[in-house]
Amino acid sequence: MALARWSAGAFVAAYVLISFSATPNPISALWRPLLVGVAAALVLQLLLWLAMRDGDRAAIGAAVVVLVLSAAWVPLAVLVVAVVWLLVVQVHRRRRGEEALGLNRRTVARNLGVFAWAFAVVAAVPVIGWGITSSRPAAARAEVTGTVPDIVVLLVDAYPRADSLAEQFGLDNSPFVAALTSRGFRVAAHSRSNYTATWASLSSMFYGRYVEEIPDLTPPPTDPAEQYRRVMLALGEAPVLDGLRARGYEIVTVPSPFDSAELTSADRIVRPPQWSSFELSLIQHSLGGQLAFSVAPGIAFDQHRARLASTLQLLGDEMAQASSTPRFVFGHLLSPHAPVVFTADGSPVQGPACFPGCNIYGMTSEADWAAFPGQVEHTNELVLAVVDRIVGEDPGAIVIVMSDHGSPRTGEAPVNAFRNLFAARLPPDWAPYEDDVTPMTVLARLTDLPYTSGDPYRGWFSAGLEPLTLTPYAGPDP
């Protein structure tokens, strides 16, 4: 069959490209779902061709199936209206004794293909523009002088401080604090974040200053997706990364499923093989995905559990590899952040009952909050295991375990949103971090860059899904 008649693949490409354009993800998040989706559509069309022994019928049938499963109702409606209109015209011409239009399956299949490929090309234009805009070369690495230790930062997302865990959930986290202390960590008793959203907290962390002091983020755009894109671009050229490279560090990151929080300019991105948040969204919002989740509702949570395990495995594997240059390794573990998928002993939890009709990355019910302490306890086991592996592979490494913000239980004091975990294992001759350390000062201090001290304390709430739309916190110091 001619290329124009392979319309199913073109429709899938258009669906993925349009979905991608509406989300704040790096261009690297696009390729796997695009290639897998197009390949699946082409296989479907090929199977129909073999079954029907008619390439034109296969092309039309595969296109209709793909549009229905993708819930692409607008192009499907256009297709149906066009077919109905053509049939009406045919009947009208015949009644008037005029010559028919000469339509046949081949003409329909070819025209359908032309429409599908044109649709895909139009959908690709903004994606190409974004790819050009977001492609920025990283600074060169300097030659290493003297003894430079590896730096490993493990961000455990939304992990509350010990007093917050006790106050909100009745969880005594002192065994975990003691376990870290016995491994050479100093655990800050009064650490606090300045922000309640990951993207704002990471921005301040990699710039060493408040979000309002970062020119590319102020004033914030009104479009929520554009806010995430701004943060992603800003993180890619953060001064802390340049400062690390100036000391000879190779930047390595093991990202979370949130593609937009990724360090896109890292020298190496060691990405777990499981679904990203963008891929989950593509599946979740398609009719095919809805049907699949109704049959196997646990698959999304199985993927999330596997992603957590892969993140820690890859982090440990990275430190097990010999390196001729010092490394700054940033791992982002999306736990104990929602979804709650573990009990305290590591047994699986099914996840929120509202799925697939809700966002799995949010706490949707009191049952989720009631299960949250168990996930914290299992996260403790996972963290200690990977810390032991990292320290075992590189006893001289600087290791920091921290969270970007706390987890304020619904109805609890808002101050708990800012109470985050912080623990650092530094060389004996290094000055320890303050007991009330904030993420804003952590990395800038390691690179001797100027930073905003954060004294007196200031905090901001992010507005829902708008990380840069900030409201000042006016309560007691966290």
N, C-alpha and C positions, 0 to 999 in steps of 0.2 A: 504493500500500500504506500501511496505517496505520503510524505511527511505531514502535509496539511490534514490528512485524515486521522492522524494520531492525536485526536482532540482530548482524550481523557487525561493524558499526561499534562497537556497544556492547561486544562482546567484546574488540575491539582496544583500546578506551579503557580497559577494566578491566586488560588486560595491561600497558599502558604505565603506568597509575597505580599498580598494585601494584609494578611494577619500580621506579618512581620513589621510592615510599615506603621501599624497602629500601636506597636509595642516599643519599649525603650531598651532594645537589646543590641549587643555588638554584632557586627556582620558575621562573626564566627558562629553565632548561634543559629544562623540560617541554613548552612549547607547540609547538615545531616537530615533534618526534616524535609528539606526540599528534594534532595536526592532520593531518600527512601520513599517519599510520597509519590514522586513521578515514576519511580521504578515500579511501585506497586500498581499504579494505574495502567502502566504499559503492559505489565504481566496480565492484569485483568482483561485488557483489550485483546491481547494475544490469545488467551484461553477462550474467550468468546469467539474469536476468529476460527480457532481450531474446532470448536464445538459446532458452530453454525455453518462453517465452510463458506462464509460470506463476509468479506472484509468490511463492506459498507454497513451491514447490519451490526457487526461487531463494534465498529466505530461509534455508531449512534447509540447502541445499547450501553457501551462502556461509559460514554459521556453522560448519559442520563443517570446511571448508577453512581458515578463519581459526584455529580452535582447533588443528588439526593443525600448521599452519605456525608458530604461536606456541609450539608445544610446551606448550600449556596442558592438560596431561594430566588434572589434577584436574577442572576443569569438563567436559572431554570425557568423562571416566569417569562423572561424574554424569549427563550427557546420555544416554550409552549405557545405563547402569543403568536410568534412568527409562523409556527406550524399551522395553527388554527387559521390564521389570516391567509396563508397560502392555500389551504383547503377550501376556504370560503371563495377565494378568487377563482380556483379551479372549477368549483361547482357553478359559479356565476357565469364563467366563460362558456361552459358547456351548455348551460340553459339558453344562452344567447346564440348558440351555434358557432361560437368562435373557436379558434384553435387553442388547445390546451397549452399550458406553459412548458410542457415537456420535462416536468420534474421527475426525477427518479432517485433511487436510494443513493446512487453515486454522487449526484449533484448535491443532495442534502448532506451527505457525509463530508464532502469536500468543503461546502460552505460553512458547515458547523466547525470544521477544523480551522478554517481561515478566521472565523470569529474567535475561537478559543485561543489561537496563537496571538492574535491581535490583543486580546484581553490580557494575556500573560505579559506581552511586551509593554503594554501601558502600565501594568502593575509593577514591572521591574524598574521603571524610570526613577521613582523616588528612592528605591532601594540602592540603585547605583549611586545616586547623589549622596545618600547617607554613607555609603562605603567610602567615597572619596573624601567626604568631610571628616569622617572618624579615623582616617588613616593618617597617623602622625608618627614620625620616626622617634624612637627613644634616644636619649643621650648616650654617648659612648661611655664604656667603662674604662676607668683609669687603671694603671698598673698598681698592683698591691705592694705596699711598703710596710714592713714590720709584720707582727703577728696580729691577724684580724680574725676574731671568732665568728663562726656562723651565728646567725640570728634566726630563731624560729618563733613566729607569732601564731598561736592558735586562737582564733576568734570563735568562742562558743556563743552562738547568737542567742540573745535574750536571756542570759543566765543571771539571775538575781544575786545580790549580795547576801551573805549569811544571815544578817539581821532581818532582811526583807523576807527571806524564806521562812524564818521562824515566825515573823509577825503575820504574814499572809496565809501560810500553808501549814504552820505548826511543824515544820521540818527542821530538825537539828542537823545542821550541815558541818558540825565541828569535826566529825571523823574525816571528812574530805579535806578540810582545812589542815588538820593534823597530818594527813598523808602527804599533802603538798609540802608542808613545812619540813617533814622528815626527809624529803627529797631535795632539800636545799632551797625551796621557794620561800619568799617573803610574801605573805598574803595581806593585802591592804584591808584594814578593817572598815575604812570609811571612803573607799573609792566611789566615784560617782561620775556618770556621763553628763555631758552638757545637752544631749539631744535624745529624743525618744524614737528616732527612726534610724535604721542602719545607714542609709545613704548620707544623711547629715552627719552622723557620728564618724563615719569613715572619712568624709571630707575634712572635718576638723582634725582628725588623726593624721592624715597624710599631708596636711598643710601646716599643722602646728598653730592653727589660729581658728577663730570663730568663723562660721559660715559667712556671716555678714562682712568679714574681712577678705573674702575670696572674690576677686573681681568677676570671674566668670559665672559666679552663682548669685550675684546681686545686681539688680533686683531679680527675683525669681520669675520665670515665665508663668503665665496663667495656665497653660496646658500641662496637666500632670505628667503625661508621657515625656514632654520636653524637659521637665524638671529632672527626671531620671537620666535622660540623655546628657544633660548639662553636667550632672555629677559624674557620669561615666567618662566623659571627655576630660573633666577636671582631674579625676583620679589618674588618668593616663599620663598626665604631665605634671604630677604632684612634685613639689620640691623635695620631699623626703626621698622619693625614688631617685631623683637626680643626686641628692646628697649621698645616698648609698652607693650609687655607681661611681661617684667621685672618689669613694674609698675602695673601689675595686670589686664591689659586690655584684654578683649575678642575682637578678630578681626572678624568683620562682613562686608561682602561686597555684594552690589547689582550691578552685572556687566552689562556692555553694551553687544550688540550682538557680539562684537569682543571677542571671547573666548580666544584668545591668549593674551589679555591685562588683563585677570582676575587674581585676587590674589588667586592663587590655594591653598595656604597654610592657608587661612583664617579658623578660627574656625567654621564659618558658612557662607555658600554661599547661599544667598537668591535670587534665579534665577527666573526672570520673565518667564511666561509660553509660551511666543510667540517665533517665529522662531529665532534661532541664525544665524549669518552670514554663518556658515558652512551648516546649514540646508537649507538656502536660496540658497546657491551655488549648493548643491546637486539637488535641484528641478530645478533651473535655467538651469543647464547644461545637464539635461535629456530631451529626446524627449517628454516624458509625461509632464514634467513641461512646456516646450515650448508650447505645445498644450493647457495646462491649462491656461497659462498666455495670450494666444491669445484670449481665451474666457472671462477670468476675469483678465484683466491686472492690475486692482487696488488692487488685494488681497495682493500683497507684501507690498504696501504702507499702506494698512489698518493694516497689521501686525506691521509695523514699528510705526505707530501712537499709536497702542495699547501697544506696548512695552514701549514707552516713558511714557505713562500713568501708566503702571504697575510699572515701575522703581520708580516713585515718590510715588505711592501708597504704595509700599512695604517699601520704605525708611521711610515714615511717620508711617506706621504700626509698624515698628521695634522700633521706638522711643516711640510709645504708649504703648509698653510692659514694664512692670516692670522688672528690672534686679538687681540681687544681686551683680553683678560685673560691674565696669565701662566698657564702650564699645567704641571702635574705629570703626566707621561705615563709610565705603567708598562707595559712590554711584557714578556710572559713567553713566551720561545721554548723549546719543549720539544726542545732539542738542545744538546749531543750526547747527551742522555738517550735511552735506548732508546725505540722500536726503532731499530736501526741500519739506515738506508735509503739511505745515500750512501757512495760511495767518495770518496777524496781529491779526485778531479777532478769530483765532482758526478754521476757516473753512478749510476743507481739500483741498490739492493741489494734483494733480494726480501724480506728480513725473516726472522724465526725460522721454521724449518721446522715447528715444532710448531703453528703457527697453522692453523686456528682453535681448537685445543684448549688454548691457553694464553693468558696475558696478554701482549699485545705490548709493554707498557710495562715489562717486566722483561728483564734479560739472562738468557737461558735456557740458554746453552751457551758453551763455550770459543770456538766459532766467532764468536759475537757479540762477545766481548771482543777476539778477534784483529782484527775489523773495526772496532773502536771508534776507533783512531787515525785511520783514514781519515775517519770522520765528524767528528772533531775538526777535522781540516785543512779539510774543506769548510765546517764551521761558521765557521772563521776567515774564509774568503772572504765568507760571507754577512754576518758581523758588520762587517767592514771596509767592505763596500759600503753597508750601511745607516748606519754611522757617517759615512761621507763625505757621504751624502745629508742626514743630520740637521745636520751642521756646515755644510754648504753652504747649507741653508735658514735656519739660525739660528746664526751663528758665536758668539754670546754665550751660548748655552745651556750649562748644566751637564749633562754627559753622563757617566753611570756605566754601565759594563759589568761585570757581576758574576754569580757563580753562588751558589746557595743552599747547596751542599755539594759535596764531591768525588765521585769514582766509584771505590770500592775494588774492584779486580779480585779475583775469587774466589781465596782463598788468600794474598793479599798482606797487608801490614801494615795493621791496622785504622785506623792514624793517617791513612791516605790518604782516609778517608771525610770528614775535616774540612778537608782542604787545598783551598780553593776559589779561583777566579779573582776578582781585583778590580782594576779600572782606573778611574780618575776623571779627567775633564777639567774642571778648575775655573777660575774667573776668576783672573788673576795675583795679585790681592791677597787671595785666600782661603788660609787655612792648609791645607796638604795633610793627607790622612788618614795615620794611622800606618802603618808598614810591616807591622804585624801586625793590621790592622783586621779586625773581625768585622762581619757583617751587622747585629748588634744596635745598633751605634753609628752606622751610615751615615746614615739618614734623620733620626734625632733631632737630629743635629748640624746638618743643613740647616735645621731649624726652630727651633733654639735651645731644644729641649725637654730637660728633665733625662733622663739615661739612665744605665743601669748600665755602668760602665766595662769590666767584664769582666777586670779585672786583680786577682788572677792568673787565668789562663785556666781555664775549665771547659767540658767538653763532655759530650754525652749521645748515646747510640744510641737510636733509635726501634725498637720491637719490631715487625718485619714491617709489617703493614698497620694498626698502631696508632700513629699519630704522636705521641700524648701519653703513651704508656706508655714511660717513659724509664729507661735504665740508665746510670749515670755512667761516663764514659770514664776509665780509670786509667792510660793509657800516657804516653809522653813528649809534651811540648808539640808540637802540629803545626807 
